[in-house]
Amino acid sequence: MKIMVMDGDGIGPEIVPAGKRCLEAVSEAFQLGLTFEEDQIGLAGIEKYGHACPDEVVERIRAADGAIFGPHDNVSYPPEHQTYANPSGIIRRSLNLYANMRPSKTRPNVPAHVPEMDLVIARENMEGFYADRNMYAGGGEFMANPDLAQSVRNISRARSTDIARAACEFAMQRRKKITIIHKANVMKLTDGLWREACLAVAADYPEIEVEEVILDAFAAHIVRRPADFDVVICSNMYGDIFSDLASELAGGLGLGGSVNASDTDCIAQCAHGSAPDIAGQNIANPTAMIISCAMMLTWLAAKHEKPEFNEAAIALEGALGAQLAEGRTRDLGGDMDCDAFAGAVAERI
C-alpha cells in the first residue's frame, strides 16, 4: 500500500518523518508492504507549485491508500496565498473527509491534569461555522457594513448523520457509549437538527448507551468526570475546541493524535498546529503524529479487511505507551529530542 507523506510547515519536517519512521518499523515487523512517496504542502508547496495545497497534491493523495499530512502555518504565507482556504480546509473538502476522530487518554507516568481519561472526540469536519468549507461559492463570512461582521453556520441532516454513524461504529469497538454535545435549548433549529439526526442514528445501535450534554455544561463535565466519556460527538467548531481541551487534560497537545477520514480516504494529521516558535530545534513531541499514524493503520485494516494492519496498530500503540512510561520529550518532563524519541519507539517495535 502506498502512503503519501507531506511535511508541511513549522515542526512538520521533524514530526512527520518521526511518524513515517514508526510506520516503516511496523511495516517491516508485520510485513505490511507499505511504500512511501513524498510531496509538498504549505510554504514548500508555494515554492514548488505556487500554491499551498495544489490540485496535483490532492490528486496524489486521492490515488494513494493513506497519507501523513503535516501542520500548516498559513498566517505566515504571503498575502496572495491567504485569500484561499488553508491546506487542511482544501484537503478535507476535496476528499470529503467528514470525520475527524481525536482521541485523548491518560498514560502511565505521563503528567496529566486528570487522574483517568480515555475518550474520543468525533468531530464533524465539513460544515458548522468554518467559513472556508461551508459554502459552494463565496465565503461563509461577510460584512454588511464596516461595523458589522456576520457568519453563516451550516448544519445539515446528511453531514450530521455521517459523523454520528462514524462515531457509533467507533463506539462499538470501544465501551459502547456515545455523548451527543449540543446547544439545542438555544440554537433550536441548527443544534436541534443536529441532535435529531444523531439520535436517529443512535437508535440503530441498541447496544450503545446514549447521553446528551449541553455544550457549556460539557466544558465543566469533561474536567469533573472525564473518565465517564467514551465517544463524544460534536459539530465542527465545538469539536475543535473540546478536543484541544481534552488533549491538554491528558497531558498536552503533543499527545493530540487525529485522523481525517471518509469512506474512501484517510489522512493522519495531528490535532495541534505547526508550533513555529520551536521549529527546527528537534525538540517537538512526535507522539501526536505517531498516534495519528496508528489510527490510520486501524482505518486501513477495517477498509481492506486486513487484520495484520490492526495488529500493527496495536503494536505501535503499545511501543509508544511503553516508551512514554520510561522516557519522554521536554514538554512532558523528559529530556529526549524528537528524533531520539521516535527512534526509541521504532526500536521497541
Rosetta silent file (secondary structure, phi, psi, omega in degrees, C-alpha in Angstrom):
SEQUENCE: MKIMVMDGDGIGPEIVPAGKRCLEAVSEAFQLGLTFEEDQIGLAGIEKYGHACPDEVVERIRAADGAIFGPHDNVSYPPEHQTYANPSGIIRRSLNLYANMRPSKTRPNVPAHVPEMDLVIARENMEGFYADRNMYAGGGEFMANPDLAQSVRNISRARSTDIARAACEFAMQRRKKITIIHKANVMKLTDGLWREACLAVAADYPEIEVEEVILDAFAAHIVRRPADFDVVICSNMYGDIFSDLASELAGGLGLGGSVNASDTDCIAQCAHGSAPDIAGQNIANPTAMIISCAMMLTWLAAKHEKPEFNEAAIALEGALGAQLAEGRTRDLGGDMDCDAFAGAVAERI
SCORE:     score description
SCORE:     0.000 S_00000001
   1 L     0.000  143.780 -176.407    0.000    0.000    0.000 S_00000001
   2 E  -100.124  131.381  177.988    1.183    3.491   -0.846 S_00000001
   3 E  -116.382  123.214  174.601    1.304    6.262    1.761 S_00000001
   4 E   -81.478  143.242 -177.044    1.767    9.884    0.706 S_00000001
   5 E  -128.401  123.475  179.205    3.971   11.973    3.016 S_00000001
   6 E  -132.253  116.293 -173.496    3.823   15.779    3.264 S_00000001
   7 L   -67.162  -40.161 -176.262    5.909   17.531    5.924 S_00000001
   8 L    77.324 -153.198 -172.196    4.062   20.853    5.987 S_00000001
   9 L  -106.415  174.167  172.454    5.246   23.869    7.966 S_00000001
  10 L    58.766 -122.552 -179.640    6.869   24.601   11.325 S_00000001
  11 L   -80.573   -0.522 -179.976    7.662   21.408   13.227 S_00000001
  12 H   -52.329  -46.786  179.613    6.196   19.318   10.404 S_00000001
  13 H   -65.012   -6.414  174.785    9.609   18.432    8.903 S_00000001
  14 H  -100.628  -47.412 -173.685   10.519   16.980   12.325 S_00000001
  15 H   -81.726  -31.018  179.985    7.372   15.140   13.456 S_00000001
  16 H   -65.869  -47.763  174.824    6.235   13.800   10.053 S_00000001
  17 H   -60.569  -28.998  176.755    9.491   11.867    9.445 S_00000001
  18 H   -64.824  -44.752  176.984    9.147   10.581   13.030 S_00000001
  19 H   -63.905  -42.367  178.356    5.729    9.152   12.213 S_00000001
  20 H   -60.991  -40.138 -179.726    6.989    7.719    8.948 S_00000001
  21 H   -60.241  -40.206  179.098    9.898    6.069   10.772 S_00000001
  22 H   -70.883  -37.196  175.628    7.487    4.270   13.093 S_00000001
  23 H   -64.322  -39.271  177.623    5.292    3.177   10.179 S_00000001
  24 H   -61.862  -37.896 -179.531    8.370    1.773    8.437 S_00000001
  25 H   -66.417  -45.674 -179.597    9.179   -0.204   11.577 S_00000001
  26 H   -72.306  -30.872  177.498    5.704   -1.784   11.888 S_00000001
  27 H   -62.561  -41.455  178.105    5.547   -2.381    8.142 S_00000001
  28 H   -69.687  -42.952 -175.996    8.734   -4.443    8.355 S_00000001
  29 H   -67.459  -34.755 -175.527    7.717   -6.219   11.567 S_00000001
  30 H  -111.458   10.007  176.725    4.243   -7.167   10.321 S_00000001
  31 L    52.395   51.701 -178.582    5.049   -7.434    6.594 S_00000001
  32 L   -81.068  -22.757  179.740    2.512   -4.758    5.648 S_00000001
  33 L    72.068   30.664  178.800    4.267   -3.816    2.428 S_00000001
  34 L   -71.574  137.445  170.477    3.928   -0.054    2.954 S_00000001
  35 E  -122.420  158.207 -172.932    5.649    2.199    0.447 S_00000001
  36 E  -130.979  137.400  172.673    6.060    5.951    0.761 S_00000001
  37 E  -128.590  146.247 -174.780    6.039    8.851   -1.670 S_00000001
  38 E  -115.512  150.414  172.527    6.647   12.483   -0.744 S_00000001
  39 E  -152.268 -175.054 -170.966    5.285   15.816   -1.918 S_00000001
  40 L  -124.027  140.414  168.417    4.953   19.359   -0.593 S_00000001
  41 L  -130.674  176.130  177.336    2.254   21.498    1.006 S_00000001
  42 H    69.978 -145.471 -178.189    2.432   24.814    2.852 S_00000001
  43 H   -60.891  -37.243  177.255    5.353   27.135    2.241 S_00000001
  44 H   -67.676  -33.184  175.734    7.247   24.381    0.425 S_00000001
  45 H   -67.262  -39.337  176.780    4.176   23.829   -1.743 S_00000001
  46 H   -61.605  -42.328 -179.994    4.056   27.523   -2.571 S_00000001
  47 H   -66.424  -38.943 -175.927    7.702   27.393   -3.589 S_00000001
  48 H   -82.356  -43.212 -171.702    7.246   24.249   -5.702 S_00000001
  49 H  -113.880  -13.632 -172.860    3.769   24.744   -7.177 S_00000001
  50 L    80.355   18.842 -179.308    2.799   28.349   -6.497 S_00000001
  51 L  -157.880  143.348 -176.740    0.031   27.085   -4.154 S_00000001
  52 L   -72.450  -24.091  176.628   -0.059   25.847   -0.540 S_00000001
  53 L  -152.567   77.964 -171.455   -2.135   22.774   -1.435 S_00000001
  54 L   -74.252  164.861  179.617   -2.374   22.409   -5.221 S_00000001
  55 H   -58.714  -34.437 -179.776   -4.632   20.080   -7.155 S_00000001
  56 H   -58.781  -41.856 -179.904   -1.631   17.933   -8.078 S_00000001
  57 H   -70.567  -42.447  178.316   -1.034   17.076   -4.422 S_00000001
  58 H   -56.882  -44.105 -177.877   -4.724   16.485   -3.720 S_00000001
  59 H   -69.920  -32.890  176.267   -4.923   14.008   -6.586 S_00000001
  60 H   -66.891  -38.163  176.157   -1.799   12.172   -5.454 S_00000001
  61 H   -65.712  -42.975  179.566   -3.356   11.770   -2.001 S_00000001
  62 H   -59.547  -37.713 -177.385   -6.609   10.575   -3.566 S_00000001
  63 H   -78.367  -17.062 -178.693   -4.728    7.944   -5.572 S_00000001
  64 L   -84.866  173.719  177.380   -2.796    6.702   -2.520 S_00000001
  65 L   -87.594  -22.946  178.505   -4.046    4.362    0.215 S_00000001
  66 E  -167.755  176.686 -178.349   -3.337    6.847    3.008 S_00000001
  67 E  -153.420  148.679  168.687   -1.369    9.969    3.813 S_00000001
  68 E  -106.604  119.752 -171.051    0.634   11.672    6.534 S_00000001
  69 E  -117.177  112.054 -177.664   -0.283   15.348    6.447 S_00000001
  70 L   -72.936  170.770 -179.889    1.917   17.800    8.336 S_00000001
  71 L   -73.144  163.195  177.572    0.725   21.006   10.057 S_00000001
  72 L  -126.129  152.055  179.485    0.412   24.316    8.254 S_00000001
  73 L  -122.501   66.089 -170.717    1.254   27.873    9.286 S_00000001
  74 H   -66.607  -19.710  178.279   -0.985   29.738    6.875 S_00000001
  75 H   -69.112  -17.334  178.269   -0.766   33.036    8.788 S_00000001
  76 H   -93.887   -1.224 -178.769    2.867   33.244    7.664 S_00000001
  77 L   -71.568  153.785  173.789    2.054   32.742    3.970 S_00000001
  78 L   -55.036  149.250 -174.731    2.438   35.673    1.539 S_00000001
  79 H   -50.942  -38.008 -177.900   -0.754   37.753    1.367 S_00000001
  80 H   -68.293  -15.400  178.525   -1.782   36.387   -2.024 S_00000001
  81 H  -102.206   10.254  173.884   -1.809   32.877   -0.520 S_00000001
  82 L  -105.985    7.980 -179.084   -4.082   33.861    2.359 S_00000001
  83 L   -91.692  -10.089  178.195   -7.038   34.536    0.061 S_00000001
  84 L  -119.263  171.681 -177.147   -7.944   30.850   -0.335 S_00000001
  85 L   -60.145  151.668  177.980   -8.644   28.068    2.161 S_00000001
  86 L   -72.434  167.497 -176.349   -5.738   26.696    4.169 S_00000001
  87 H   -55.592  -37.761  178.610   -4.302   23.252    3.292 S_00000001
  88 H   -63.240  -46.677  179.424   -6.449   21.474    5.893 S_00000001
  89 H   -61.138  -40.197 -179.083   -9.634   23.041    4.572 S_00000001
  90 H   -65.417  -47.984 -174.541   -8.707   22.214    0.984 S_00000001
  91 H   -70.914  -35.973 -179.844   -7.858   18.567    1.585 S_00000001
  92 H   -67.645  -41.480 -179.561  -10.842   17.912    3.833 S_00000001
  93 H   -73.003  -41.811 -177.188  -13.293   19.413    1.383 S_00000001
  94 H   -63.391  -36.896 -176.488  -11.676   17.921   -1.730 S_00000001
  95 L  -103.793    8.393  179.373  -11.691   14.380   -0.317 S_00000001
  96 L    54.395   46.542 -178.644  -14.926   14.697    1.692 S_00000001
  97 L   -81.860   78.650 -169.629  -13.082   13.902    4.929 S_00000001
  98 L   -77.601  -17.839 -175.564  -16.182   14.284    7.052 S_00000001
  99 E  -112.584  117.921  174.130  -14.939   12.508   10.194 S_00000001
 100 E  -110.551  104.789 -176.120  -12.210   13.983   12.368 S_00000001
 101 E  -100.216  120.872 -173.746  -11.519   11.474   15.143 S_00000001
 102 E  -127.234  100.430 -179.806   -9.415   12.852   18.007 S_00000001
 103 E   -82.011  151.231  172.722   -8.555   10.539   20.938 S_00000001
 104 E  -143.982  125.512  177.006   -7.319   11.712   24.330 S_00000001
 105 E  -149.660  149.584  175.502   -6.253    9.412   27.143 S_00000001
 106 L   -76.185  151.353 -177.181   -4.081    9.448   30.214 S_00000001
 107 L  -135.447  148.595 -179.279   -0.996    7.219   30.166 S_00000001
 108 L   -55.061  132.357  176.448    1.247    5.754   32.900 S_00000001
 109 L    68.527    6.370  176.231    3.975    8.152   34.076 S_00000001
 110 L   -98.797  119.817 -178.376    2.809   10.911   31.717 S_00000001
 111 L   -57.447  130.146 -179.461    1.935   14.102   33.655 S_00000001
 112 L  -139.142  165.902 -179.107   -1.775   14.890   33.253 S_00000001
 113 L   -96.038   -5.247  177.390   -4.353   17.232   34.768 S_00000001
 114 L  -133.664  154.127 -176.516   -6.906   14.493   35.475 S_00000001
 115 L   -72.737  -33.666 -176.220   -6.406   11.052   37.034 S_00000001
 116 L  -154.159  134.304  177.475   -8.068    8.986   34.316 S_00000001
 117 L  -163.060  138.046  174.302   -9.479    9.604   30.852 S_00000001
 118 E  -153.360   88.992 -176.577   -9.878    7.621   27.631 S_00000001
 119 E  -134.670  166.208  175.879  -12.227    9.301   25.180 S_00000001
 120 E  -129.379  126.949  170.657  -12.528   10.169   21.501 S_00000001
 121 E   -86.485  116.933  175.221  -13.929   13.422   20.150 S_00000001
 122 E   -96.282  102.073 -172.021  -15.826   12.610   16.937 S_00000001
 123 E  -102.134  123.514  172.725  -15.803   15.969   15.178 S_00000001
 124 E   -65.139  135.546 -162.714  -17.921   16.741   12.122 S_00000001
 125 L  -114.986   -1.153 -165.942  -15.451   18.120    9.623 S_00000001
 126 L  -117.320  -10.422 -176.298  -17.303   19.663    6.695 S_00000001
 127 L  -145.315 -128.870 -176.302  -19.618   22.445    7.833 S_00000001
 128 E    72.531 -142.148 -177.864  -20.577   24.326   11.015 S_00000001
 129 L   -90.368    5.334 -174.853  -19.089   27.785   11.466 S_00000001
 130 L   -79.950  104.510 -169.696  -15.984   27.085    9.373 S_00000001
 131 L   -66.966  -17.974 -176.965  -16.247   29.701    6.656 S_00000001
 132 L   -84.493   -3.841 -176.153  -13.655   28.072    4.394 S_00000001
 133 L  -144.149   12.306 -176.114  -15.721   24.943    3.755 S_00000001
 134 L  -111.186   11.999  177.995  -19.416   25.592    4.316 S_00000001
 135 L  -130.355  142.879  175.311  -20.363   27.363    1.062 S_00000001
 136 L   -67.938  -43.532  178.445  -20.460   26.093   -2.518 S_00000001
 137 L  -139.447  140.319 -177.487  -19.412   29.535   -3.813 S_00000001
 138 L    83.254  175.259 -178.220  -18.242   32.538   -1.854 S_00000001
 139 L   -98.521  160.443  179.129  -17.253   32.677    1.780 S_00000001
 140 L   -86.055   -0.610  176.001  -19.248   31.939    4.885 S_00000001
 141 E  -119.124  146.030  179.001  -18.243   35.257    6.465 S_00000001
 142 E  -160.184  165.543 -179.753  -19.202   38.701    5.237 S_00000001
 143 E  -124.243  120.009  177.473  -19.639   42.310    6.378 S_00000001
 144 E   -71.976  -30.894  174.378  -22.868   44.220    5.825 S_00000001
 145 E  -156.597  172.631 -174.824  -21.046   47.421    6.763 S_00000001
 146 L   -60.672  -15.575 -177.280  -17.661   48.322    8.290 S_00000001
 147 L  -113.231   13.416 -179.210  -19.045   47.828   11.800 S_00000001
 148 E  -140.670  110.375  175.377  -20.991   44.567   11.328 S_00000001
 149 E  -105.844  139.687 -177.742  -19.402   41.204   10.615 S_00000001
 150 E  -131.348  154.595 -179.550  -21.592   38.132   10.102 S_00000001
 151 E  -138.192  140.425  178.388  -21.006   34.400    9.766 S_00000001
 152 L   -98.830  134.745  176.090  -23.168   31.603    8.363 S_00000001
 153 L  -112.189  126.229  178.144  -23.349   28.266   10.163 S_00000001
 154 E  -103.377  127.952  169.306  -24.369   25.181    8.197 S_00000001
 155 L  -131.301  114.099 -179.342  -25.863   22.124    9.910 S_00000001
 156 L  -112.712  153.355  177.257  -27.276   19.523    7.525 S_00000001
 157 H   -64.027  -38.704 -176.836  -29.024   16.262    8.263 S_00000001
 158 H   -64.174  -48.767 -178.807  -26.710   14.434    5.844 S_00000001
 159 H   -68.201  -38.507  178.604  -23.444   15.605    7.428 S_00000001
 160 H   -63.815  -39.870  177.860  -24.777   15.147   10.962 S_00000001
 161 H   -64.912  -40.931 -179.548  -25.849   11.614   10.091 S_00000001
 162 H   -58.880  -51.170 -176.258  -22.428   10.822    8.602 S_00000001
 163 H   -70.834  -34.115  178.151  -20.447   11.768   11.717 S_00000001
 164 H   -63.823  -40.557  179.272  -22.994   10.190   14.062 S_00000001
 165 H   -68.981  -40.684  176.775  -22.701    6.872   12.240 S_00000001
 166 H   -61.138  -40.248  179.757  -18.910    7.045   12.222 S_00000001
 167 H   -66.510  -42.124  179.491  -18.980    7.776   15.966 S_00000001
 168 H   -64.821  -41.025  177.224  -21.340    4.894   16.688 S_00000001
 169 H   -62.034  -39.133  177.998  -19.168    2.489   14.693 S_00000001
 170 H   -65.033  -43.731 -178.714  -16.156    3.706   16.677 S_00000001
 171 H   -63.314  -33.563  179.239  -18.035    3.278   19.961 S_00000001
 172 H   -63.533  -22.803  177.513  -18.940   -0.305   19.049 S_00000001
 173 L   -92.104   -1.383 -177.153  -15.201   -1.080   19.080 S_00000001
 174 L  -121.682 -122.281 -174.075  -14.747    0.587   22.466 S_00000001
 175 L   -99.702    8.366  174.275  -17.005    0.883   25.547 S_00000001
 176 L    58.746   51.067  174.495  -20.279    1.289   23.623 S_00000001
 177 E  -143.094  136.634  172.493  -21.223    4.742   24.840 S_00000001
 178 E  -123.624  150.799  173.962  -21.755    7.998   22.958 S_00000001
 179 E  -124.251  122.292 -178.962  -22.282   11.527   24.252 S_00000001
 180 E   -96.492  120.278 -179.530  -24.049   13.996   21.956 S_00000001
 181 E   -97.963  130.715  179.518  -22.967   17.618   22.518 S_00000001
 182 E  -160.302  172.364  174.245  -25.375   20.375   21.531 S_00000001
 183 L  -130.761   46.567 -174.664  -26.988   23.673   22.494 S_00000001
 184 L   -69.137  -13.757  176.107  -30.460   22.791   21.240 S_00000001
 185 L   -72.124  -18.852  178.427  -32.073   24.643   24.145 S_00000001
 186 L  -117.938  -51.013  178.745  -30.945   27.902   22.478 S_00000001
 187 L   -86.604   72.540 -167.333  -29.919   27.030   18.899 S_00000001
 188 L   -66.123  -31.920 -178.383  -33.251   25.340   18.358 S_00000001
 189 L   -86.468  -55.189 -175.912  -33.032   24.919   14.593 S_00000001
 190 H   -70.548  -57.842  177.871  -29.361   24.167   13.911 S_00000001
 191 H   -69.312  -25.287  174.783  -28.450   22.259   17.065 S_00000001
 192 H   -64.002  -44.632  176.556  -31.994   20.936   17.118 S_00000001
 193 H   -65.385  -42.038  177.360  -31.462   19.309   13.716 S_00000001
 194 H   -56.345  -50.324 -179.884  -28.021   18.089   14.818 S_00000001
 195 H   -60.189  -46.290 -178.818  -29.497   16.440   17.922 S_00000001
 196 H   -59.583  -44.712 -179.135  -32.350   14.881   15.963 S_00000001
 197 H   -66.013  -42.695 -179.654  -30.003   13.376   13.358 S_00000001
 198 H   -64.260  -42.685  179.533  -27.586   11.993   15.960 S_00000001
 199 H   -66.057  -35.938  178.743  -30.374   10.393   17.985 S_00000001
 200 H   -63.201  -41.857  177.527  -31.858    8.842   14.843 S_00000001
 201 H   -66.992  -44.801 -178.322  -28.551    7.149   14.036 S_00000001
 202 H   -58.736  -29.511  179.466  -28.036    6.039   17.645 S_00000001
 203 L   -63.768  -20.856  177.630  -31.400    4.265   17.514 S_00000001
 204 L   -80.047   -4.820 -177.826  -29.831    1.839   15.008 S_00000001
 205 L  -125.115   76.635 -175.534  -27.330    0.756   17.690 S_00000001
 206 L   -62.863  -19.135  179.783  -29.357   -0.581   20.645 S_00000001
 207 L   -75.312  -16.451 -173.033  -26.179   -1.824   22.364 S_00000001
 208 L   -90.260  132.344  171.570  -24.878    1.733   22.719 S_00000001
 209 E   -78.492  132.688 -175.838  -25.610    3.878   25.764 S_00000001
 210 E  -115.124  129.647  177.441  -26.617    7.389   24.672 S_00000001
 211 E  -127.268  143.508  172.491  -26.046   10.528   26.721 S_00000001
 212 E  -115.581  135.790  176.659  -26.804   14.153   25.837 S_00000001
 213 E  -134.911  130.591  177.071  -24.873   17.049   27.383 S_00000001
 214 E   -65.379  141.981 -172.803  -25.460   20.741   26.759 S_00000001
 215 H   -45.337  -58.786 -174.936  -22.436   22.449   25.214 S_00000001
 216 H   -69.117  -31.894  176.933  -21.393   24.750   28.078 S_00000001
 217 H   -65.611  -34.269 -179.680  -22.131   22.104   30.714 S_00000001
 218 H   -62.992  -32.353  177.630  -19.788   19.712   28.909 S_00000001
 219 H   -58.225  -32.810  176.860  -16.926   22.174   29.449 S_00000001
 220 H   -82.853  -42.670 -174.842  -17.376   21.525   33.171 S_00000001
 221 H   -66.191  -34.663 -179.140  -18.166   17.807   32.964 S_00000001
 222 H   -67.922  -24.664  175.894  -15.083   16.918   30.908 S_00000001
 223 H   -83.843  -41.209 -174.322  -12.955   18.394   33.694 S_00000001
 224 H   -77.449  -39.604 -174.904  -15.007   16.992   36.586 S_00000001
 225 L  -138.786   56.324 -175.191  -15.735   13.472   35.279 S_00000001
 226 H   -62.504  -28.642 -178.053  -13.583   12.786   32.194 S_00000001
 227 H   -69.224  -13.403 -178.447  -13.475    9.038   32.814 S_00000001
 228 H   -79.557  -12.941 -173.029  -17.236    8.816   32.192 S_00000001
 229 L  -101.105  144.977  179.098  -16.962    9.654   28.491 S_00000001
 230 L  -115.840  -82.588  175.441  -16.217    7.285   25.634 S_00000001
 231 E  -112.164  122.741 -174.568  -17.051    8.700   22.163 S_00000001
 232 E  -111.379  119.228 -174.924  -18.186   12.327   22.184 S_00000001
 233 E   -96.336  123.148 -176.528  -19.988   13.584   19.058 S_00000001
 234 E  -132.439  146.429  167.796  -19.504   17.286   18.272 S_00000001
 235 L   -70.146  173.910 -163.746  -20.232   19.627   15.401 S_00000001
 236 H   -54.983  -60.771 -175.623  -17.205   21.218   13.776 S_00000001
 237 H   -68.807  -39.019  178.012  -16.250   24.169   15.975 S_00000001
 238 H   -58.916  -43.905 -178.626  -17.389   22.530   19.212 S_00000001
 239 H   -67.322  -35.928  177.646  -15.230   19.507   18.420 S_00000001
 240 H   -61.400  -43.514 -178.255  -12.227   21.638   17.538 S_00000001
 241 H   -70.767  -50.829 -174.056  -12.393   23.385   20.906 S_00000001
 242 H   -70.181  -28.099  177.132  -13.161   20.381   23.101 S_00000001
 243 H   -69.080  -35.246  174.623  -10.541   18.153   21.501 S_00000001
 244 H   -65.670  -42.085  177.745   -7.847   20.690   22.410 S_00000001
 245 H   -61.963  -44.467 -179.574   -9.183   20.804   25.969 S_00000001
 246 H   -62.282  -42.747  178.307   -9.218   17.005   26.157 S_00000001
 247 H   -61.175  -42.528 -179.480   -5.631   16.763   24.888 S_00000001
 248 H   -65.668  -40.159  177.450   -4.462   19.296   27.450 S_00000001
 249 H   -61.671  -35.442 -178.068   -6.223   17.450   30.272 S_00000001
 250 H   -79.423  -12.308  178.821   -4.483   14.238   29.204 S_00000001
 251 L   146.042  -17.263  177.835   -1.049   15.850   29.209 S_00000001
 252 L   140.915  162.819 -178.649   -0.779   18.355   26.379 S_00000001
 253 H   -66.095  -18.662  176.038   -1.384   18.993   22.693 S_00000001
 254 H   -64.850  -11.655  177.575    1.739   16.999   21.900 S_00000001
 255 H  -100.630    2.178 -170.691   -0.417   13.941   22.610 S_00000001
 256 L   -81.943   80.280  176.240   -3.227   15.067   20.288 S_00000001
 257 L   -75.240  164.475 -175.552   -3.433   12.427   17.598 S_00000001
 258 L  -171.576  146.010  164.342   -6.074   12.597   14.882 S_00000001
 259 E  -125.337  149.530  170.762   -7.266   11.210   11.579 S_00000001
 260 E  -112.904  121.502 -169.564   -9.443   12.891    8.981 S_00000001
 261 E  -140.314  155.433  168.805  -11.399   10.246    7.125 S_00000001
 262 L  -125.667 -164.836  176.096  -14.197    9.483    4.702 S_00000001
 263 L   -74.230  -18.136 -173.530  -15.460    6.133    3.485 S_00000001
 264 L  -121.773  -17.615 -175.053  -12.654    6.013    0.910 S_00000001
 265 L  -135.092  151.777  178.390   -9.751    8.166    2.152 S_00000001
 266 E  -148.817  133.398  173.868   -7.843    8.701    5.382 S_00000001
 267 E  -125.725  140.182  174.129   -5.046   11.047    6.377 S_00000001
 268 E   -87.682  118.737 -177.338   -3.038   11.064    9.592 S_00000001
 269 L  -147.291  123.606 -178.395   -2.863   14.659   10.810 S_00000001
 270 L   -59.713  152.308  175.554   -2.114   15.898   14.327 S_00000001
 271 L   -73.623  -22.734 -177.279   -4.741   17.921   16.164 S_00000001
 272 L   -86.383  175.425 -176.863   -2.109   20.533   17.064 S_00000001
 273 L   -94.685 -158.490 -170.397   -0.583   23.246   14.906 S_00000001
 274 L   -89.900   -8.899  175.905    2.821   23.979   13.429 S_00000001
 275 L    44.019   59.378 -176.042    4.456   25.451   16.591 S_00000001
 276 H   -62.233  -21.448 -178.860    6.755   27.834   14.670 S_00000001
 277 H   -67.637  -22.079  179.019    8.343   29.029   17.928 S_00000001
 278 H  -117.052    7.425 -177.402   10.135   25.681   18.376 S_00000001
 279 L   -62.821  143.454  176.109   10.535   24.689   14.725 S_00000001
 280 L    78.984    5.320 -177.804   13.951   23.498   13.605 S_00000001
 281 L  -104.601   -3.319 -179.583   15.196   22.727   17.124 S_00000001
 282 L    60.412   31.542  178.873   14.452   18.978   17.177 S_00000001
 283 L  -115.875    0.062 -179.373   12.558   19.358   20.472 S_00000001
 284 L   -66.756  149.769  177.237    8.988   18.854   19.225 S_00000001
 285 L   -87.042  117.677 -178.866    6.992   15.949   20.632 S_00000001
 286 L   -88.124    6.534 -174.827    6.147   13.494   17.804 S_00000001
 287 H   -56.687  -45.907 -178.267    3.676   11.493   19.931 S_00000001
 288 H   -58.908  -40.060  179.558    0.584   13.016   18.306 S_00000001
 289 H   -68.774  -37.952  178.328    1.867   12.131   14.853 S_00000001
 290 H   -65.152  -42.576  176.202    2.714    8.575   15.913 S_00000001
 291 H   -60.604  -43.828  179.919   -0.794    8.157   17.370 S_00000001
 292 H   -59.524  -41.583  179.074   -2.258    9.537   14.137 S_00000001
 293 H   -65.435  -39.372  177.073   -0.289    7.003   12.099 S_00000001
 294 H   -63.157  -40.107  178.000   -1.511    4.158   14.322 S_00000001
 295 H   -63.751  -38.226  177.798   -5.100    5.341   13.823 S_00000001
 296 H   -63.621  -37.970  176.902   -4.591    5.348   10.051 S_00000001
 297 H   -61.805  -40.724  178.091   -3.436    1.721   10.247 S_00000001
 298 H   -62.803  -41.731  177.966   -6.642    0.827   12.097 S_00000001
 299 H   -62.675  -43.812  179.251   -8.698    2.564    9.395 S_00000001
 300 H   -63.711  -37.226  178.252   -6.802    0.685    6.656 S_00000001
 301 H   -60.494  -43.888 -179.218   -7.379   -2.600    8.492 S_00000001
 302 H   -69.840  -43.735 -176.948  -11.141   -2.023    8.507 S_00000001
 303 H   -63.829  -43.963 -172.556  -11.367   -0.778    4.916 S_00000001
 304 H  -101.076    3.239 -179.353   -9.308   -3.581    3.378 S_00000001
 305 L    53.336   52.145  179.695  -10.190   -6.319    5.894 S_00000001
 306 L  -118.953   95.417 -176.466   -6.536   -6.846    6.754 S_00000001
 307 H   -61.277  -25.041  179.699   -6.189   -7.907   10.419 S_00000001
 308 H   -64.730  -27.949  176.561   -2.409   -7.593   10.261 S_00000001
 309 H   -69.834  -36.965  176.506   -2.815   -3.821    9.957 S_00000001
 310 H   -67.889  -39.829  176.655   -4.847   -3.799   13.163 S_00000001
 311 H   -62.310  -39.118  178.613   -2.199   -5.913   14.875 S_00000001
 312 H   -65.836  -40.480  178.451    0.425   -3.447   13.684 S_00000001
 313 H   -62.628  -42.609  178.815   -1.579   -0.507   15.057 S_00000001
 314 H   -63.624  -41.242  178.563   -1.878   -2.218   18.455 S_00000001
 315 H   -64.547  -40.706  179.454    1.866   -2.917   18.456 S_00000001
 316 H   -64.920  -44.562  176.818    2.655    0.700   17.564 S_00000001
 317 H   -61.549  -40.756  179.333    0.385    1.994   20.344 S_00000001
 318 H   -64.594  -43.086  178.376    1.975   -0.463   22.773 S_00000001
 319 H   -64.382  -40.425  178.468    5.503    0.568   21.851 S_00000001
 320 H   -63.625  -46.857  179.550    4.553    4.227   22.179 S_00000001
 321 H   -60.719  -41.435  179.443    2.957    3.688   25.601 S_00000001
 322 H   -64.542  -39.863  179.157    5.967    1.759   26.859 S_00000001
 323 H   -68.835  -41.539  177.798    8.340    4.479   25.700 S_00000001
 324 H   -60.867  -32.852 -179.947    6.235    7.261   27.246 S_00000001
 325 H   -69.938  -23.376 -174.227    6.334    5.418   30.562 S_00000001
 326 H  -112.880  -28.005 -178.188   10.140    5.376   30.563 S_00000001
 327 L  -159.728  136.291 -172.044   11.337    8.385   28.560 S_00000001
 328 L  -138.242  171.908  174.724    9.658   11.445   27.099 S_00000001
 329 E   -80.985  172.909 -170.199   10.253   14.728   25.315 S_00000001
 330 H   -63.701  -34.509 -178.374   10.725   18.002   27.190 S_00000001
 331 H   -64.434  -19.207  179.449    7.102   19.109   27.072 S_00000001
 332 H  -109.440   20.924  175.749    6.231   16.026   29.152 S_00000001
 333 L    86.071    7.398  178.773    9.045   16.455   31.670 S_00000001
 334 L   -98.816 -166.117 -178.823   11.630   14.331   29.872 S_00000001
 335 L  -131.742   13.296 -177.690   14.906   15.121   28.134 S_00000001
 336 E   -86.064  146.394  173.846   14.577   13.323   24.790 S_00000001
 337 L   -90.450  176.113 -174.215   14.587   15.144   21.474 S_00000001
 338 H   -60.692  -50.286 -178.063   12.198   14.395   18.634 S_00000001
 339 H   -61.560  -44.589 -177.699   14.495   12.100   16.670 S_00000001
 340 H   -64.204  -40.260 -179.375   15.609   10.128   19.724 S_00000001
 341 H   -64.926  -48.114  179.405   12.052    9.578   20.917 S_00000001
 342 H   -61.092  -40.048  178.638   10.847    8.348   17.522 S_00000001
 343 H   -63.098  -38.013  179.272   13.891    6.114   17.230 S_00000001
 344 H   -66.977  -39.483  177.512   13.193    4.604   20.651 S_00000001
 345 H   -65.332  -45.870 -179.908    9.588    3.827   19.709 S_00000001
 346 H   -61.194  -38.691  179.482   10.680    2.281   16.406 S_00000001
 347 H   -64.727  -39.198  177.947   13.291    0.193   18.202 S_00000001
 348 H   -62.953  -35.714  177.053   10.677   -1.172   20.610 S_00000001
 349 L   -63.782    0.000    0.000    8.596   -2.292   17.632 S_00000001
